Amino acid sequence: MLRIRLQRLGRKKQATYRFVLSERAKDTQGNAREILGHYSPTQTPKLLELKKDRILYWISVGAQPSETVHNILVKEGVIKADKKKSVTITKKRQVKIDEKNAAAIEAKKAAEEKAKAEAEAKKEAEAAAKAAEKAAKEEAAAKAKEEAEKAAEAPAEEAPATEEKSEEATPEAPAEEEAKTEEKVEEAPAKEEAAE
């Protein structure tokens, strides 16, 4: 079976590739039936030269492009198809990847549940705070109402009492003043006698 593949050329870390047509069982570095193009991904801009007519001819005859070559041909518009997965993963690596993905999914679910629980706790705390605030407002309103009622009742009862006190205080005031003046008069002669 014929295969269109990439053959690596170039120096270390400066790879260039050839599109070659060869037998599937043969080594890619061996002799090729035909060179179908060149690809240099390390150059800026990338260099890609394809013999499109020859590639299409060999594909029509039955040659199969490798996954990487297939993706390059799709990208360049030589053939119309979906891109293929060009990297193969062993079963052992796939198991590890699946375990890692499962662990990541579980961690994500745990984080979502934690965030949900925190959001619910926050909502409950806000509801409790609102209820406490409402209760405090109601209590303050009730106290204000009681004080207003007491204030309305107190002036009616206390008004005569204050008038009585003021009447009592006025006659006592002159009597107190007279007593103080008498004391001063008595002290004055005592001071004179002490001075002699």
C-alpha positions in Angstrom: 0.0 0.0 0.0 1.4 3.4 -0.9 1.6 6.2 1.7 2.3 9.9 1.4 4.4 10.8 4.4 6.9 13.4 5.7 10.6 12.6 5.5 12.7 14.6 8.0 15.8 16.5 6.7 17.9 19.4 8.0 20.1 20.0 10.9 19.4 19.6 14.6 16.6 22.0 15.7 16.2 23.2 12.1 14.0 20.5 10.6 12.7 20.6 7.1 10.5 17.9 5.6 9.8 16.3 2.2 6.4 15.0 1.2 7.4 11.6 -0.2 5.4 8.7 -1.7 6.7 5.3 -0.5 5.5 1.8 0.5 3.9 1.7 3.9 6.2 -1.0 5.2 9.4 0.9 4.1 11.4 3.2 6.4 10.6 6.9 5.8 14.3 7.7 5.5 14.7 5.1 2.7 14.3 5.6 -1.0 11.0 7.2 -2.1 9.1 6.6 -5.3 8.4 10.3 -5.7 9.0 13.6 -3.9 5.7 15.5 -3.8 6.8 18.7 -2.0 8.8 20.4 0.7 7.8 21.8 4.1 9.9 24.0 6.4 8.1 24.9 9.6 11.1 26.6 11.2 11.5 29.4 8.7 9.6 32.6 9.1 7.2 32.6 7.3 6.7 28.9 7.0 7.7 27.5 3.6 5.3 25.0 2.0 5.7 23.8 -1.6 3.3 21.1 -2.9 2.8 19.4 -6.2 -1.0 19.4 -5.9 -1.7 17.7 -9.2 0.6 14.7 -8.4 -0.7 14.5 -4.8 -4.3 14.3 -6.1 -3.3 11.8 -8.7 -1.7 9.4 -6.2 -4.7 9.8 -3.8 -7.0 8.9 -6.7 -4.9 5.8 -7.4 -5.2 4.7 -3.8 -2.3 6.2 -1.9 -3.2 7.2 1.7 -1.7 10.3 3.3 -0.5 10.0 6.9 -2.5 11.9 9.6 -0.1 14.9 9.6 0.1 15.1 5.9 -3.7 14.8 5.7 -4.1 17.7 8.1 -1.6 19.8 6.1 -3.5 19.1 2.9 -6.8 20.0 4.4 -5.4 23.2 5.8 -4.0 24.1 2.3 -7.3 23.2 0.6 -5.8 20.4 -1.5 -8.4 18.0 -0.2 -11.8 18.7 1.5 -12.3 16.6 4.6 -12.2 16.9 8.4 -8.8 17.0 10.2 -7.7 13.7 11.7 -6.2 13.1 15.1 -2.5 12.9 14.3 -1.2 11.8 17.7 -1.8 8.2 19.0 -2.0 7.5 22.7 -1.3 4.2 24.2 -3.9 2.5 26.4 -1.7 2.9 29.5 -1.4 6.7 28.9 -5.1 6.9 28.1 -6.0 5.3 31.5 -3.8 7.9 33.2 -5.4 10.7 31.3 -8.9 9.4 32.1 -8.0 9.1 35.8 -6.6 12.7 35.8 -9.7 14.0 34.0 -12.0 12.1 36.5 -10.1 13.7 39.4 -10.4 17.1 37.9 -14.1 16.6 37.4 -14.5 15.5 41.0 -12.5 18.5 42.2 -14.6 20.8 40.1 -17.8 19.3 41.5 -16.5 19.6 45.1 -15.6 23.2 44.5 -19.1 23.9 43.0 -20.8 22.2 46.0 -18.6 24.2 48.4 -19.4 27.5 46.6 -23.1 26.5 46.6 -23.0 25.8 50.3 -21.3 29.1 51.0 -23.8 30.9 49.0 -26.7 29.3 50.9 -25.0 30.0 54.2 -24.6 33.6 53.1 -28.2 33.9 52.1 -29.3 32.4 55.5 -27.0 34.9 57.3 -28.5 37.7 55.3 -32.0 36.5 56.1 -31.2 36.2 59.8 -29.7 39.7 59.8 -32.7 41.1 58.1 -35.0 39.4 60.6 -33.0 40.7 63.5 -33.0 44.2 62.0 -36.8 44.0 61.5 -37.2 42.8 65.1 -35.0 45.6 66.3 -37.0 48.2 64.4 -40.3 46.8 65.7 -38.9 46.8 69.2 -37.7 50.4 68.8 -41.1 51.4 67.4 -42.8 49.8 70.3 -40.6 51.5 72.8 -41.1 54.9 71.1 -44.9 54.3 71.2 -44.7 53.5 74.9 -42.6 56.5 75.6 -45.0 58.7 73.6 -47.9 57.3 75.6 -46.1 57.9 78.9 -45.2 61.4 77.8 -48.8 62.1 76.9 -50.0 60.9 80.3 -47.2 62.4 82.5 -47.7 66.1 81.7 -51.4 66.0 82.7 -50.6 64.5 86.1 -47.4 66.4 86.9 -48.5 69.8 85.8 -50.4 70.6 89.1 -47.6 69.1 91.2 -45.0 71.5 89.7 -47.3 74.5 90.3 -47.7 73.5 94.0 -43.9 73.2 94.4 -43.4 76.6 92.8 -45.9 78.1 95.2 -44.3 76.5 98.2 -40.9 77.6 97.1 -41.7 81.2 96.8 -42.8 81.8 100.4 -39.8 79.9 101.8 -37.4 82.0 99.8 -37.9 85.2 101.8 -37.8 83.3 105.1 -34.5 81.8 104.1 -33.1 85.2 103.1 -34.2 86.7 106.5 -32.5 83.9 108.4 -29.2 84.4 106.5 -29.2 88.1 107.1 -29.8 87.6 110.9 -26.8 85.2 111.0 -24.6 87.8 109.3 -25.7 90.5 111.7 -24.9 88.2 114.7 -21.5 87.3 113.3 -20.5 90.9 112.8 -20.6 91.9 116.5 -18.8 88.7 117.4 -16.0 89.6 115.0 -15.8 93.1 116.5 -15.5 91.7 120.0 -12.8 89.3 118.9 -10.9 92.1 117.3 -10.8 94.2 120.5 
